[in-house]
Protein backbone atom coordinates (compact mmCIF):
# COMPACT_ATOMS: atom_id res chain seq x y z
CA UNK A 1 0.00 0.00 0.00
CA UNK A 2 1.38 3.42 -0.86
CA UNK A 3 1.23 6.48 1.36
CA UNK A 4 1.41 10.16 0.52
CA UNK A 5 2.92 12.40 3.17
CA UNK A 6 2.22 16.12 2.94
CA UNK A 7 4.35 18.63 4.83
CA UNK A 8 5.22 22.31 4.97
CA UNK A 9 8.68 23.78 5.16
CA UNK A 10 9.13 26.18 8.03
CA UNK A 11 9.37 29.25 5.81
CA UNK A 12 6.90 28.20 3.12
CA UNK A 13 3.10 28.14 2.95
CA UNK A 14 2.97 25.59 0.11
CA UNK A 15 2.35 21.95 0.95
CA UNK A 16 4.98 19.59 -0.43
CA UNK A 17 4.24 15.89 -0.87
CA UNK A 18 6.15 12.67 -1.24
CA UNK A 19 4.84 9.20 -2.01
CA UNK A 20 6.35 6.17 -0.27
CA UNK A 21 5.67 2.43 -0.69
CA UNK A 22 5.18 1.35 2.95
CA UNK A 23 3.99 2.61 6.32
CA UNK A 24 7.53 2.19 7.70
CA UNK A 25 8.89 4.43 4.95
CA UNK A 26 6.17 6.98 5.74
CA UNK A 27 7.17 6.96 9.42
CA UNK A 28 10.80 7.57 8.44
CA UNK A 29 9.83 10.50 6.21
CA UNK A 30 7.68 11.99 8.97
CA UNK A 31 10.51 11.71 11.50
CA UNK A 32 12.87 13.50 9.11
CA UNK A 33 10.32 16.21 8.31
CA UNK A 34 9.59 16.90 11.96
CA UNK A 35 13.28 16.99 12.93
CA UNK A 36 14.66 19.14 10.16
CA UNK A 37 12.37 20.40 7.44
CA UNK A 38 9.10 21.58 8.89
CA UNK A 39 5.65 20.43 9.90
CA UNK A 40 3.56 17.40 8.95
CA UNK A 41 0.38 18.41 7.11
CA UNK A 42 -1.30 15.10 6.23
CA UNK A 43 -0.87 11.35 5.69
CA UNK A 44 -3.01 9.73 3.01
CA UNK A 45 -3.39 6.30 1.45
CA UNK A 46 -5.62 5.16 -1.42
CA UNK A 47 -7.27 2.49 0.76
CA UNK A 48 -7.63 4.41 4.04
CA UNK A 49 -7.90 8.03 2.91
CA UNK A 50 -6.56 10.58 5.39
CA UNK A 51 -5.07 8.93 8.46
CA UNK A 52 -3.29 10.05 11.60
CA UNK A 53 0.15 9.15 12.87
CA UNK A 54 -1.21 6.58 15.36
CA UNK A 55 -3.08 4.74 12.61
CA UNK A 56 0.07 4.82 10.49
CA UNK A 57 2.02 3.23 13.35
CA UNK A 58 -0.58 0.45 13.61
CA UNK A 59 -0.42 -0.13 9.86
CA UNK A 60 3.40 -0.28 10.05
CA UNK A 61 3.16 -2.98 12.74
CA UNK A 62 0.73 -4.96 10.57
CA UNK A 63 3.08 -4.64 7.59
CA UNK A 64 5.99 -5.86 9.70
CA UNK A 65 3.98 -8.89 10.86
CA UNK A 66 2.98 -9.66 7.29
CA UNK A 67 6.57 -9.40 6.07
CA UNK A 68 7.87 -11.68 8.83
CA UNK A 69 5.28 -14.33 7.93
CA UNK A 70 5.99 -14.22 4.20
CA UNK A 71 8.22 -17.13 3.06
CA UNK A 72 11.39 -16.12 1.25
C-alpha atoms as a printed R data frame, in Angstrom:
   type eleno elety resid chain resno      x       y      z
1  ATOM     1    CA   UNK     A     1  0.000   0.000  0.000
2  ATOM     2    CA   UNK     A     2  1.381   3.421 -0.856
3  ATOM     3    CA   UNK     A     3  1.231   6.484  1.363
4  ATOM     4    CA   UNK     A     4  1.410  10.159  0.522
5  ATOM     5    CA   UNK     A     5  2.924  12.396  3.168
6  ATOM     6    CA   UNK     A     6  2.222  16.125  2.941
7  ATOM     7    CA   UNK     A     7  4.345  18.628  4.834
8  ATOM     8    CA   UNK     A     8  5.221  22.306  4.971
9  ATOM     9    CA   UNK     A     9  8.677  23.777  5.156
10 ATOM    10    CA   UNK     A    10  9.130  26.184  8.026
11 ATOM    11    CA   UNK     A    11  9.372  29.254  5.806
12 ATOM    12    CA   UNK     A    12  6.902  28.201  3.117
13 ATOM    13    CA   UNK     A    13  3.102  28.136  2.946
14 ATOM    14    CA   UNK     A    14  2.968  25.587  0.113
15 ATOM    15    CA   UNK     A    15  2.346  21.948  0.952
16 ATOM    16    CA   UNK     A    16  4.982  19.590 -0.426
17 ATOM    17    CA   UNK     A    17  4.244  15.887 -0.868
18 ATOM    18    CA   UNK     A    18  6.152  12.672 -1.240
19 ATOM    19    CA   UNK     A    19  4.839   9.200 -2.008
20 ATOM    20    CA   UNK     A    20  6.350   6.172 -0.271
21 ATOM    21    CA   UNK     A    21  5.673   2.429 -0.686
22 ATOM    22    CA   UNK     A    22  5.181   1.351  2.952
23 ATOM    23    CA   UNK     A    23  3.989   2.606  6.323
24 ATOM    24    CA   UNK     A    24  7.529   2.192  7.699
25 ATOM    25    CA   UNK     A    25  8.894   4.435  4.954
26 ATOM    26    CA   UNK     A    26  6.171   6.977  5.738
27 ATOM    27    CA   UNK     A    27  7.171   6.963  9.421
28 ATOM    28    CA   UNK     A    28 10.803   7.570  8.440
29 ATOM    29    CA   UNK     A    29  9.825  10.495  6.210
30 ATOM    30    CA   UNK     A    30  7.675  11.987  8.967
31 ATOM    31    CA   UNK     A    31 10.514  11.706 11.498
32 ATOM    32    CA   UNK     A    32 12.866  13.495  9.108
33 ATOM    33    CA   UNK     A    33 10.316  16.211  8.313
34 ATOM    34    CA   UNK     A    34  9.586  16.896 11.963
35 ATOM    35    CA   UNK     A    35 13.276  16.985 12.931
36 ATOM    36    CA   UNK     A    36 14.657  19.138 10.162
37 ATOM    37    CA   UNK     A    37 12.366  20.398  7.440
38 ATOM    38    CA   UNK     A    38  9.099  21.577  8.888
39 ATOM    39    CA   UNK     A    39  5.646  20.430  9.900
40 ATOM    40    CA   UNK     A    40  3.560  17.404  8.954
41 ATOM    41    CA   UNK     A    41  0.383  18.407  7.114
42 ATOM    42    CA   UNK     A    42 -1.297  15.097  6.226
43 ATOM    43    CA   UNK     A    43 -0.873  11.354  5.686
44 ATOM    44    CA   UNK     A    44 -3.010   9.729  3.010
45 ATOM    45    CA   UNK     A    45 -3.391   6.298  1.447
46 ATOM    46    CA   UNK     A    46 -5.623   5.156 -1.418
47 ATOM    47    CA   UNK     A    47 -7.271   2.486  0.757
48 ATOM    48    CA   UNK     A    48 -7.632   4.407  4.044
49 ATOM    49    CA   UNK     A    49 -7.904   8.030  2.906
50 ATOM    50    CA   UNK     A    50 -6.560  10.579  5.386
51 ATOM    51    CA   UNK     A    51 -5.069   8.935  8.459
52 ATOM    52    CA   UNK     A    52 -3.291  10.047 11.601
53 ATOM    53    CA   UNK     A    53  0.152   9.148 12.869
54 ATOM    54    CA   UNK     A    54 -1.210   6.584 15.358
55 ATOM    55    CA   UNK     A    55 -3.084   4.738 12.614
56 ATOM    56    CA   UNK     A    56  0.066   4.822 10.487
57 ATOM    57    CA   UNK     A    57  2.015   3.232 13.348
58 ATOM    58    CA   UNK     A    58 -0.578   0.455 13.606
59 ATOM    59    CA   UNK     A    59 -0.416  -0.128  9.858
60 ATOM    60    CA   UNK     A    60  3.401  -0.277 10.054
61 ATOM    61    CA   UNK     A    61  3.156  -2.979 12.740
62 ATOM    62    CA   UNK     A    62  0.734  -4.959 10.573
63 ATOM    63    CA   UNK     A    63  3.076  -4.640  7.587
64 ATOM    64    CA   UNK     A    64  5.990  -5.863  9.699
65 ATOM    65    CA   UNK     A    65  3.976  -8.888 10.862
66 ATOM    66    CA   UNK     A    66  2.981  -9.664  7.287
67 ATOM    67    CA   UNK     A    67  6.570  -9.402  6.071
68 ATOM    68    CA   UNK     A    68  7.869 -11.684  8.828
69 ATOM    69    CA   UNK     A    69  5.278 -14.329  7.931
70 ATOM    70    CA   UNK     A    70  5.988 -14.221  4.196
71 ATOM    71    CA   UNK     A    71  8.220 -17.132  3.065
72 ATOM    72    CA   UNK     A    72 11.390 -16.119  1.253
